[in-house]
Amino acid sequence: MKFGIIELLTLIGSLGFFIYGMKVMSDGIQKVAGSKMRSILSKMTSNRFLGITTGFILTALLQSSSATTVMIVSFVNAGLLSLVESIGVIMGANIGTTITAWLISLLGFKVKIASIALPIIAIGFPMMFSSKSNIKAWAEVLIGFALLFMGLDALKGSVPNLGAEELNFLKSYADMGIMSTLIFIGVGTILTLVVQSSSAAMALTLVMCYEGYIPFELAAAMVLGENIGTTITANLAALVGNVHSKRAARAHFIFNIFGVIWMIFAFQFFINSIDNYMISNMDLSPVSSVGESVAVPIGLSIFHTTFNILNVLFLVWFVPLISRTVIRMQPSKGEIDEEFHLEHIGAGLMQTTELSVLEAQKEVIKFGEITTRLFNMIPELMKETNNKKFDELMKRIRKYEDITDKMEIEIADYLAKSAQGEMSDAASIKIRSMISIINDMERIGDICYQMSISIERKKEKKADFTNEASKSIEDMLSEVQLSLNIMNNNLNSEYSQVTLTEANNSEININDMRNKLRKSYLQKIEKGEMKIQTGMIYNNLIHSLEKIGDHVFNVSESIVGDK
């Protein structure tokens, strides 16, 4: 068939239409749910089995596993679902997509949501002019939903015509044993990639098998390939998302590809079992009765459903392993020591302030971890005697201090933009708290760098501390490390549940140690037991540690709302 530049542009435009509809619907859902969506989804996905049920229901309603998995990827991108929770929902979506196959088999057609898209837009369009933001958000959901399926319909209409007659040449590849199975898995994958719908590919497979172009076994192999091909839509959606959405899309791919691998080994046994079951219970044989009006579609539907349910039952116990695997496959650039990269807010503002605040909060948690990592280099620097390792540590401290400066600027800028939208009082308070928090953590980075300069000067001047002075500094370093751990625990908690008891006790201990050590230092200077130059460095370190303690306590105060 003719497929020139105009047809190619039409295909690309259709894909853009589909993705735009997906974005409008996703943004509308975020606006409608706002801060409530996190609690709703957390209840629906509180364990992997509830997540599977959620994915099944969503896909059965939407009649598209691609739409479900794309939505899940966007939820992970927004921080509404964790990676582990998303894997459960994706597993459920794989079972939900089998409903379409049964509709095709039993009713002979698929519910065409695209045919009612314009009436849906007609309902949503007047709602866009409402003065109430919630009604406007619902309008976006309806219009986005309609555009999504209009785009999908346009996409199917703009691909090369891959009718059953044109695929008749495939029959010549049907008698090559396991190679035939592998070839037709590849055909099913490519077919689904082209039409961007496993349901459409499944329908074409049913027709081909019914017409006798391919035997039942190879039609089943194509169904396996369609399970691989359907993962591409979610991976395309994840291209513009953050690292977490990419991981969710990779998890979908791993889940489906692993299922196909184990099924290849059990393939012939599976086909024979379905054939024997249908002969015994329905007096029909999909294997020996190609062209039978009922046996073939029913047999493929049984194969499709049984395979997906068994795959979920096998792999649901390995969700944590899948999670660890995709984290290794898609590492976070932000975890690389020497690179500055925001991990959660790199994809731009979310459509609601509440979701933007949620993403910023994740970056603040990461900021706390980086600040703690920077501080932990100070005790190492104090003890390091190897000149080369000492210089490397100094370079890392300087690099980390630069990272803290950049993080403060980026997060503050993001929070400032978030604050320009409509927000609840709670979101407004949290934004002010986080701006104060990142300012204190940046100051901790500055003080750590200043301490490293003092330690470097101590090394250059050979101003060695006495054992007693070294032990005092080590004790104070340990107390500040404890206060940083308390700070990080508070940052990882719900702000409304944080108390100042632990942080306050640690701050008192640090101040008491500072007072005691300063008094002791002055006495040693008076008695001539400590050189002036050594004493100044010693005093600077004590003062710096106390200042870090102050800023750490300020962070907890900001979390609680007292600052």
Buried (B, 14 or more C-beta within 10 A) or exposed (E): EEEEEEBEEBBEBBBEBBBBBBBBBBBBBBBBBBBEBBEEBEEBBEEBBBBBBBBBBBBBEBBBBBBBBBBBBBBBBBBBBBBBBBBBBBBBBBBBBBBBBBBBBEEEEBEEBBEEBEEBBEEBEEBBEEEEEEBBBBBBBBBBBBBBBBBBBBBBEBBEEBEBEEBBEBBEBBEEEEEBBBBBBBBBBBBBBBBBBBBBBBBBBBBBBBBEBBBBBBBBBBBBBBBBBBBBBBBBBBEBBBBBBBBBBBBBBBBBEBBBEBBBEEBEEBBEBBBEBBBEEBEBBBBEBBEBEBBBBBBBBBBBBBBBEBBBEEBBEBBEEBBEBBBEEBEBEBBEEEEBBBBBBBBEBBBBBBBBBBBBBBBBEBBBBBBBBBBEBBBEBBEBEEEEEBEEBBEBBEBBBEBBBEBBEBBBEBBEEBBEBEBBEEBEEBBBBBBBBBBBBBBBBBBBBBBBEBBBBBBEEEBEBEEEBBEBBEEBBEBBBBBBBBBBBBBEEEBEEBEBEBBBEBBEBBBEBBEEBBEBBEEBBEEEBBBEEBBBBBBBBBBBBBBBBBBBBBBBBBBBEEB
